[in-house]
Amino acid sequence: MLGKFELNALRLDPGSLNSRRSRGPKRHGSFLKGPIPWDWLKTAATQPGKALHVAIVIWRLAGFTGSNSVRLTRGALDDLGVQRLSAYRGVQALERAGLVAVERHRGRCPIITISGLSD
């Protein structure tokens, strides 16, 4: 025969449920994962406008995902104060310099692949 089952013993403490929410959304942290090839970075720095800012954001996203191909979102660009049109021009400058390859789709964020890496 089974013993008496106490349902209240299984209830969660309401205070423990709020502890996760109080910390806010999960963030990847503030870091730039390297190594970033110096020649690649120097070339990006010589491009006009916000190209270097865009390049840094691309490398940061690549460090988060562990991939050379990343989706460049406006939220990622907001950290460095890069506006939408400046980002377009920066991506184009990096593409012309041979540092990135870009896959564009209407109405979606571009997929940027880091290239121009010499082995």
Phi and psi in radians as a Rosetta constraint file:
Dihedral C 1 N 2 CA 2 C 2 CIRCULARHARMONIC -1.409 0.35
Dihedral N 2 CA 2 C 2 N 3 CIRCULARHARMONIC 2.597 0.35
Dihedral C 2 N 3 CA 3 C 3 CIRCULARHARMONIC -1.345 0.35
Dihedral N 3 CA 3 C 3 N 4 CIRCULARHARMONIC 3.044 0.35
Dihedral C 3 N 4 CA 4 C 4 CIRCULARHARMONIC -1.193 0.35
Dihedral N 4 CA 4 C 4 N 5 CIRCULARHARMONIC 2.308 0.35
Dihedral C 4 N 5 CA 5 C 5 CIRCULARHARMONIC -1.753 0.35
Dihedral N 5 CA 5 C 5 N 6 CIRCULARHARMONIC 2.164 0.35
Dihedral C 5 N 6 CA 6 C 6 CIRCULARHARMONIC -1.843 0.35
Dihedral N 6 CA 6 C 6 N 7 CIRCULARHARMONIC 1.843 0.35
Dihedral C 6 N 7 CA 7 C 7 CIRCULARHARMONIC -1.146 0.35
Dihedral N 7 CA 7 C 7 N 8 CIRCULARHARMONIC -0.665 0.35
Dihedral C 7 N 8 CA 8 C 8 CIRCULARHARMONIC -1.089 0.35
Dihedral N 8 CA 8 C 8 N 9 CIRCULARHARMONIC -0.427 0.35
Dihedral C 8 N 9 CA 9 C 9 CIRCULARHARMONIC -1.200 0.35
Dihedral N 9 CA 9 C 9 N 10 CIRCULARHARMONIC -0.356 0.35
Dihedral C 9 N 10 CA 10 C 10 CIRCULARHARMONIC -1.630 0.35
Dihedral N 10 CA 10 C 10 N 11 CIRCULARHARMONIC -0.121 0.35
Dihedral C 10 N 11 CA 11 C 11 CIRCULARHARMONIC -1.234 0.35
Dihedral N 11 CA 11 C 11 N 12 CIRCULARHARMONIC 2.525 0.35
Dihedral C 11 N 12 CA 12 C 12 CIRCULARHARMONIC -1.455 0.35
Dihedral N 12 CA 12 C 12 N 13 CIRCULARHARMONIC 2.599 0.35
Dihedral C 12 N 13 CA 13 C 13 CIRCULARHARMONIC -1.255 0.35
Dihedral N 13 CA 13 C 13 N 14 CIRCULARHARMONIC 2.167 0.35
Dihedral C 13 N 14 CA 14 C 14 CIRCULARHARMONIC -1.001 0.35
Dihedral N 14 CA 14 C 14 N 15 CIRCULARHARMONIC -0.541 0.35
Dihedral C 14 N 15 CA 15 C 15 CIRCULARHARMONIC -1.137 0.35
Dihedral N 15 CA 15 C 15 N 16 CIRCULARHARMONIC -0.568 0.35
Dihedral C 15 N 16 CA 16 C 16 CIRCULARHARMONIC -1.285 0.35
Dihedral N 16 CA 16 C 16 N 17 CIRCULARHARMONIC -0.418 0.35
Dihedral C 16 N 17 CA 17 C 17 CIRCULARHARMONIC -1.276 0.35
Dihedral N 17 CA 17 C 17 N 18 CIRCULARHARMONIC -0.542 0.35
Dihedral C 17 N 18 CA 18 C 18 CIRCULARHARMONIC -1.441 0.35
Dihedral N 18 CA 18 C 18 N 19 CIRCULARHARMONIC -0.240 0.35
Dihedral C 18 N 19 CA 19 C 19 CIRCULARHARMONIC -1.118 0.35
Dihedral N 19 CA 19 C 19 N 20 CIRCULARHARMONIC -0.628 0.35
Dihedral C 19 N 20 CA 20 C 20 CIRCULARHARMONIC -1.251 0.35
Dihedral N 20 CA 20 C 20 N 21 CIRCULARHARMONIC -0.720 0.35
Dihedral C 20 N 21 CA 21 C 21 CIRCULARHARMONIC -1.171 0.35
Dihedral N 21 CA 21 C 21 N 22 CIRCULARHARMONIC -0.547 0.35
Dihedral C 21 N 22 CA 22 C 22 CIRCULARHARMONIC -1.214 0.35
Dihedral N 22 CA 22 C 22 N 23 CIRCULARHARMONIC -0.374 0.35
Dihedral C 22 N 23 CA 23 C 23 CIRCULARHARMONIC -1.381 0.35
Dihedral N 23 CA 23 C 23 N 24 CIRCULARHARMONIC -0.232 0.35
Dihedral C 23 N 24 CA 24 C 24 CIRCULARHARMONIC 1.515 0.35
Dihedral N 24 CA 24 C 24 N 25 CIRCULARHARMONIC -3.055 0.35
Dihedral C 24 N 25 CA 25 C 25 CIRCULARHARMONIC -1.216 0.35
Dihedral N 25 CA 25 C 25 N 26 CIRCULARHARMONIC 2.672 0.35
Dihedral C 25 N 26 CA 26 C 26 CIRCULARHARMONIC -1.228 0.35
Dihedral N 26 CA 26 C 26 N 27 CIRCULARHARMONIC 2.297 0.35
Dihedral C 26 N 27 CA 27 C 27 CIRCULARHARMONIC -2.108 0.35
Dihedral N 27 CA 27 C 27 N 28 CIRCULARHARMONIC 2.693 0.35
Dihedral C 27 N 28 CA 28 C 28 CIRCULARHARMONIC -1.392 0.35
Dihedral N 28 CA 28 C 28 N 29 CIRCULARHARMONIC -0.210 0.35
Dihedral C 28 N 29 CA 29 C 29 CIRCULARHARMONIC 1.686 0.35
Dihedral N 29 CA 29 C 29 N 30 CIRCULARHARMONIC 3.037 0.35
Dihedral C 29 N 30 CA 30 C 30 CIRCULARHARMONIC -1.894 0.35
Dihedral N 30 CA 30 C 30 N 31 CIRCULARHARMONIC 1.653 0.35
Dihedral C 30 N 31 CA 31 C 31 CIRCULARHARMONIC -2.660 0.35
Dihedral N 31 CA 31 C 31 N 32 CIRCULARHARMONIC 2.809 0.35
Dihedral C 31 N 32 CA 32 C 32 CIRCULARHARMONIC -2.167 0.35
Dihedral N 32 CA 32 C 32 N 33 CIRCULARHARMONIC 1.913 0.35
Dihedral C 32 N 33 CA 33 C 33 CIRCULARHARMONIC -1.374 0.35
Dihedral N 33 CA 33 C 33 N 34 CIRCULARHARMONIC 2.311 0.35
Dihedral C 33 N 34 CA 34 C 34 CIRCULARHARMONIC -2.051 0.35
Dihedral N 34 CA 34 C 34 N 35 CIRCULARHARMONIC -2.990 0.35
Dihedral C 34 N 35 CA 35 C 35 CIRCULARHARMONIC -1.408 0.35
Dihedral N 35 CA 35 C 35 N 36 CIRCULARHARMONIC 2.537 0.35
Dihedral C 35 N 36 CA 36 C 36 CIRCULARHARMONIC -1.846 0.35
Dihedral N 36 CA 36 C 36 N 37 CIRCULARHARMONIC 2.176 0.35
Dihedral C 36 N 37 CA 37 C 37 CIRCULARHARMONIC -1.016 0.35
Dihedral N 37 CA 37 C 37 N 38 CIRCULARHARMONIC 2.260 0.35
Dihedral C 37 N 38 CA 38 C 38 CIRCULARHARMONIC -1.061 0.35
Dihedral N 38 CA 38 C 38 N 39 CIRCULARHARMONIC -0.736 0.35
Dihedral C 38 N 39 CA 39 C 39 CIRCULARHARMONIC -1.093 0.35
Dihedral N 39 CA 39 C 39 N 40 CIRCULARHARMONIC -0.663 0.35
Dihedral C 39 N 40 CA 40 C 40 CIRCULARHARMONIC -1.086 0.35
Dihedral N 40 CA 40 C 40 N 41 CIRCULARHARMONIC -0.811 0.35
Dihedral C 40 N 41 CA 41 C 41 CIRCULARHARMONIC -1.171 0.35
Dihedral N 41 CA 41 C 41 N 42 CIRCULARHARMONIC -0.680 0.35
Dihedral C 41 N 42 CA 42 C 42 CIRCULARHARMONIC -1.098 0.35
Dihedral N 42 CA 42 C 42 N 43 CIRCULARHARMONIC -0.722 0.35
Dihedral C 42 N 43 CA 43 C 43 CIRCULARHARMONIC -1.116 0.35
Dihedral N 43 CA 43 C 43 N 44 CIRCULARHARMONIC -0.743 0.35
Dihedral C 43 N 44 CA 44 C 44 CIRCULARHARMONIC -1.096 0.35
Dihedral N 44 CA 44 C 44 N 45 CIRCULARHARMONIC -0.653 0.35
Dihedral C 44 N 45 CA 45 C 45 CIRCULARHARMONIC -1.199 0.35
Dihedral N 45 CA 45 C 45 N 46 CIRCULARHARMONIC -0.414 0.35
Dihedral C 45 N 46 CA 46 C 46 CIRCULARHARMONIC -1.506 0.35
Dihedral N 46 CA 46 C 46 N 47 CIRCULARHARMONIC -0.077 0.35
Dihedral C 46 N 47 CA 47 C 47 CIRCULARHARMONIC -1.412 0.35
Dihedral N 47 CA 47 C 47 N 48 CIRCULARHARMONIC 2.684 0.35
Dihedral C 47 N 48 CA 48 C 48 CIRCULARHARMONIC -1.289 0.35
Dihedral N 48 CA 48 C 48 N 49 CIRCULARHARMONIC 2.831 0.35
Dihedral C 48 N 49 CA 49 C 49 CIRCULARHARMONIC 1.144 0.35
Dihedral N 49 CA 49 C 49 N 50 CIRCULARHARMONIC -2.408 0.35
Dihedral C 49 N 50 CA 50 C 50 CIRCULARHARMONIC -1.635 0.35
Dihedral N 50 CA 50 C 50 N 51 CIRCULARHARMONIC 0.404 0.35
Dihedral C 50 N 51 CA 51 C 51 CIRCULARHARMONIC -1.034 0.35
Dihedral N 51 CA 51 C 51 N 52 CIRCULARHARMONIC -0.726 0.35
Dihedral C 51 N 52 CA 52 C 52 CIRCULARHARMONIC -1.140 0.35
Dihedral N 52 CA 52 C 52 N 53 CIRCULARHARMONIC -0.683 0.35
Dihedral C 52 N 53 CA 53 C 53 CIRCULARHARMONIC -1.055 0.35
Dihedral N 53 CA 53 C 53 N 54 CIRCULARHARMONIC -0.803 0.35
Dihedral C 53 N 54 CA 54 C 54 CIRCULARHARMONIC -1.107 0.35
Dihedral N 54 CA 54 C 54 N 55 CIRCULARHARMONIC -0.721 0.35
Dihedral C 54 N 55 CA 55 C 55 CIRCULARHARMONIC -1.058 0.35
Dihedral N 55 CA 55 C 55 N 56 CIRCULARHARMONIC -0.738 0.35
Dihedral C 55 N 56 CA 56 C 56 CIRCULARHARMONIC -1.125 0.35
Dihedral N 56 CA 56 C 56 N 57 CIRCULARHARMONIC -0.723 0.35
Dihedral C 56 N 57 CA 57 C 57 CIRCULARHARMONIC -1.096 0.35
Dihedral N 57 CA 57 C 57 N 58 CIRCULARHARMONIC -0.729 0.35
Dihedral C 57 N 58 CA 58 C 58 CIRCULARHARMONIC -1.063 0.35
Dihedral N 58 CA 58 C 58 N 59 CIRCULARHARMONIC -0.811 0.35
Dihedral C 58 N 59 CA 59 C 59 CIRCULARHARMONIC -1.138 0.35
Dihedral N 59 CA 59 C 59 N 60 CIRCULARHARMONIC -0.623 0.35
Dihedral C 59 N 60 CA 60 C 60 CIRCULARHARMONIC -1.116 0.35
Dihedral N 60 CA 60 C 60 N 61 CIRCULARHARMONIC -0.794 0.35
Dihedral C 60 N 61 CA 61 C 61 CIRCULARHARMONIC -1.113 0.35
Dihedral N 61 CA 61 C 61 N 62 CIRCULARHARMONIC -0.675 0.35
Dihedral C 61 N 62 CA 62 C 62 CIRCULARHARMONIC -1.099 0.35
Dihedral N 62 CA 62 C 62 N 63 CIRCULARHARMONIC -0.641 0.35
Dihedral C 62 N 63 CA 63 C 63 CIRCULARHARMONIC -1.161 0.35
Dihedral N 63 CA 63 C 63 N 64 CIRCULARHARMONIC -0.648 0.35
Dihedral C 63 N 64 CA 64 C 64 CIRCULARHARMONIC -1.153 0.35
Dihedral N 64 CA 64 C 64 N 65 CIRCULARHARMONIC -0.776 0.35
Dihedral C 64 N 65 CA 65 C 65 CIRCULARHARMONIC -1.557 0.35
Dihedral N 65 CA 65 C 65 N 66 CIRCULARHARMONIC -0.353 0.35
Dihedral C 65 N 66 CA 66 C 66 CIRCULARHARMONIC 1.295 0.35
Dihedral N 66 CA 66 C 66 N 67 CIRCULARHARMONIC 0.380 0.35
Dihedral C 66 N 67 CA 67 C 67 CIRCULARHARMONIC -2.294 0.35
Dihedral N 67 CA 67 C 67 N 68 CIRCULARHARMONIC 2.639 0.35
Dihedral C 67 N 68 CA 68 C 68 CIRCULARHARMONIC -1.407 0.35
Dihedral N 68 CA 68 C 68 N 69 CIRCULARHARMONIC -0.165 0.35
Dihedral C 68 N 69 CA 69 C 69 CIRCULARHARMONIC -1.919 0.35
Dihedral N 69 CA 69 C 69 N 70 CIRCULARHARMONIC 2.175 0.35
Dihedral C 69 N 70 CA 70 C 70 CIRCULARHARMONIC -2.355 0.35
Dihedral N 70 CA 70 C 70 N 71 CIRCULARHARMONIC 2.712 0.35
Dihedral C 70 N 71 CA 71 C 71 CIRCULARHARMONIC -1.624 0.35
Dihedral N 71 CA 71 C 71 N 72 CIRCULARHARMONIC 2.053 0.35
Dihedral C 71 N 72 CA 72 C 72 CIRCULARHARMONIC -1.519 0.35
Dihedral N 72 CA 72 C 72 N 73 CIRCULARHARMONIC 1.852 0.35
Dihedral C 72 N 73 CA 73 C 73 CIRCULARHARMONIC -1.761 0.35
Dihedral N 73 CA 73 C 73 N 74 CIRCULARHARMONIC 2.770 0.35
Dihedral C 73 N 74 CA 74 C 74 CIRCULARHARMONIC -1.157 0.35
Dihedral N 74 CA 74 C 74 N 75 CIRCULARHARMONIC -0.578 0.35
Dihedral C 74 N 75 CA 75 C 75 CIRCULARHARMONIC -1.088 0.35
Dihedral N 75 CA 75 C 75 N 76 CIRCULARHARMONIC -0.670 0.35
Dihedral C 75 N 76 CA 76 C 76 CIRCULARHARMONIC -1.173 0.35
Dihedral N 76 CA 76 C 76 N 77 CIRCULARHARMONIC -0.595 0.35
Dihedral C 76 N 77 CA 77 C 77 CIRCULARHARMONIC -1.345 0.35
Dihedral N 77 CA 77 C 77 N 78 CIRCULARHARMONIC -0.412 0.35
Dihedral C 77 N 78 CA 78 C 78 CIRCULARHARMONIC -1.061 0.35
Dihedral N 78 CA 78 C 78 N 79 CIRCULARHARMONIC -0.568 0.35
Dihedral C 78 N 79 CA 79 C 79 CIRCULARHARMONIC -1.007 0.35
Dihedral N 79 CA 79 C 79 N 80 CIRCULARHARMONIC -0.596 0.35
Dihedral C 79 N 80 CA 80 C 80 CIRCULARHARMONIC -1.803 0.35
Dihedral N 80 CA 80 C 80 N 81 CIRCULARHARMONIC 0.156 0.35
Dihedral C 80 N 81 CA 81 C 81 CIRCULARHARMONIC 1.223 0.35
Dihedral N 81 CA 81 C 81 N 82 CIRCULARHARMONIC 0.529 0.35
Dihedral C 81 N 82 CA 82 C 82 CIRCULARHARMONIC -1.581 0.35
Dihedral N 82 CA 82 C 82 N 83 CIRCULARHARMONIC 2.105 0.35
Dihedral C 82 N 83 CA 83 C 83 CIRCULARHARMONIC -1.336 0.35
Dihedral N 83 CA 83 C 83 N 84 CIRCULARHARMONIC 2.855 0.35
Dihedral C 83 N 84 CA 84 C 84 CIRCULARHARMONIC -1.002 0.35
Dihedral N 84 CA 84 C 84 N 85 CIRCULARHARMONIC -0.884 0.35
Dihedral C 84 N 85 CA 85 C 85 CIRCULARHARMONIC -1.200 0.35
Dihedral N 85 CA 85 C 85 N 86 CIRCULARHARMONIC -0.618 0.35
Dihedral C 85 N 86 CA 86 C 86 CIRCULARHARMONIC -1.115 0.35
Dihedral N 86 CA 86 C 86 N 87 CIRCULARHARMONIC -0.651 0.35
Dihedral C 86 N 87 CA 87 C 87 CIRCULARHARMONIC -1.139 0.35
Dihedral N 87 CA 87 C 87 N 88 CIRCULARHARMONIC -0.733 0.35
Dihedral C 87 N 88 CA 88 C 88 CIRCULARHARMONIC -1.007 0.35
Dihedral N 88 CA 88 C 88 N 89 CIRCULARHARMONIC -0.838 0.35
Dihedral C 88 N 89 CA 89 C 89 CIRCULARHARMONIC -1.159 0.35
Dihedral N 89 CA 89 C 89 N 90 CIRCULARHARMONIC -0.658 0.35
Dihedral C 89 N 90 CA 90 C 90 CIRCULARHARMONIC -1.120 0.35
Dihedral N 90 CA 90 C 90 N 91 CIRCULARHARMONIC -0.741 0.35
Dihedral C 90 N 91 CA 91 C 91 CIRCULARHARMONIC -1.114 0.35
Dihedral N 91 CA 91 C 91 N 92 CIRCULARHARMONIC -0.748 0.35
Dihedral C 91 N 92 CA 92 C 92 CIRCULARHARMONIC -1.084 0.35
Dihedral N 92 CA 92 C 92 N 93 CIRCULARHARMONIC -0.715 0.35
Dihedral C 92 N 93 CA 93 C 93 CIRCULARHARMONIC -1.117 0.35
Dihedral N 93 CA 93 C 93 N 94 CIRCULARHARMONIC -0.748 0.35
Dihedral C 93 N 94 CA 94 C 94 CIRCULARHARMONIC -1.136 0.35
Dihedral N 94 CA 94 C 94 N 95 CIRCULARHARMONIC -0.645 0.35
Dihedral C 94 N 95 CA 95 C 95 CIRCULARHARMONIC -1.172 0.35
Dihedral N 95 CA 95 C 95 N 96 CIRCULARHARMONIC -0.783 0.35
Dihedral C 95 N 96 CA 96 C 96 CIRCULARHARMONIC -1.079 0.35
Dihedral N 96 CA 96 C 96 N 97 CIRCULARHARMONIC -0.590 0.35
Dihedral C 96 N 97 CA 97 C 97 CIRCULARHARMONIC -1.354 0.35
Dihedral N 97 CA 97 C 97 N 98 CIRCULARHARMONIC -0.115 0.35
Dihedral C 97 N 98 CA 98 C 98 CIRCULARHARMONIC 1.404 0.35
Dihedral N 98 CA 98 C 98 N 99 CIRCULARHARMONIC 0.289 0.35
Dihedral C 98 N 99 CA 99 C 99 CIRCULARHARMONIC -1.525 0.35
Dihedral N 99 CA 99 C 99 N 100 CIRCULARHARMONIC -0.454 0.35
Dihedral C 99 N 100 CA 100 C 100 CIRCULARHARMONIC -2.426 0.35
Dihedral N 100 CA 100 C 100 N 101 CIRCULARHARMONIC 2.740 0.35
Dihedral C 100 N 101 CA 101 C 101 CIRCULARHARMONIC -1.975 0.35
Dihedral N 101 CA 101 C 101 N 102 CIRCULARHARMONIC 2.467 0.35
Dihedral C 101 N 102 CA 102 C 102 CIRCULARHARMONIC -2.148 0.35
Dihedral N 102 CA 102 C 102 N 103 CIRCULARHARMONIC 2.310 0.35
Dihedral C 102 N 103 CA 103 C 103 CIRCULARHARMONIC -1.946 0.35
Dihedral N 103 CA 103 C 103 N 104 CIRCULARHARMONIC 1.944 0.35
Dihedral C 103 N 104 CA 104 C 104 CIRCULARHARMONIC -1.844 0.35
Dihedral N 104 CA 104 C 104 N 105 CIRCULARHARMONIC 2.483 0.35
Dihedral C 104 N 105 CA 105 C 105 CIRCULARHARMONIC -2.411 0.35
Dihedral N 105 CA 105 C 105 N 106 CIRCULARHARMONIC 2.321 0.35
Dihedral C 105 N 106 CA 106 C 106 CIRCULARHARMONIC -1.021 0.35
Dihedral N 106 CA 106 C 106 N 107 CIRCULARHARMONIC 2.265 0.35
Dihedral C 106 N 107 CA 107 C 107 CIRCULARHARMONIC 1.375 0.35
Dihedral N 107 CA 107 C 107 N 108 CIRCULARHARMONIC 0.109 0.35
Dihedral C 107 N 108 CA 108 C 108 CIRCULARHARMONIC -2.272 0.35
Dihedral N 108 CA 108 C 108 N 109 CIRCULARHARMONIC 2.808 0.35
Dihedral C 108 N 109 CA 109 C 109 CIRCULARHARMONIC -1.185 0.35
Dihedral N 109 CA 109 C 109 N 110 CIRCULARHARMONIC 2.497 0.35
Dihedral C 109 N 110 CA 110 C 110 CIRCULARHARMONIC -1.242 0.35
Dihedral N 110 CA 110 C 110 N 111 CIRCULARHARMONIC 2.630 0.35
Dihedral C 110 N 111 CA 111 C 111 CIRCULARHARMONIC -1.767 0.35
Dihedral N 111 CA 111 C 111 N 112 CIRCULARHARMONIC 2.093 0.35
Dihedral C 111 N 112 CA 112 C 112 CIRCULARHARMONIC -1.857 0.35
Dihedral N 112 CA 112 C 112 N 113 CIRCULARHARMONIC 2.260 0.35
Dihedral C 112 N 113 CA 113 C 113 CIRCULARHARMONIC -1.997 0.35
Dihedral N 113 CA 113 C 113 N 114 CIRCULARHARMONIC 2.164 0.35
Dihedral C 113 N 114 CA 114 C 114 CIRCULARHARMONIC -1.212 0.35
Dihedral N 114 CA 114 C 114 N 115 CIRCULARHARMONIC 2.211 0.35
Dihedral C 114 N 115 CA 115 C 115 CIRCULARHARMONIC -2.338 0.35
Dihedral N 115 CA 115 C 115 N 116 CIRCULARHARMONIC -2.946 0.35
Dihedral C 115 N 116 CA 116 C 116 CIRCULARHARMONIC 1.238 0.35
Dihedral N 116 CA 116 C 116 N 117 CIRCULARHARMONIC 0.352 0.35
Dihedral C 116 N 117 CA 117 C 117 CIRCULARHARMONIC -1.595 0.35
Dihedral N 117 CA 117 C 117 N 118 CIRCULARHARMONIC 2.140 0.35
Dihedral C 117 N 118 CA 118 C 118 CIRCULARHARMONIC -1.625 0.35
Dihedral N 118 CA 118 C 118 N 119 CIRCULARHARMONIC 2.374 0.35
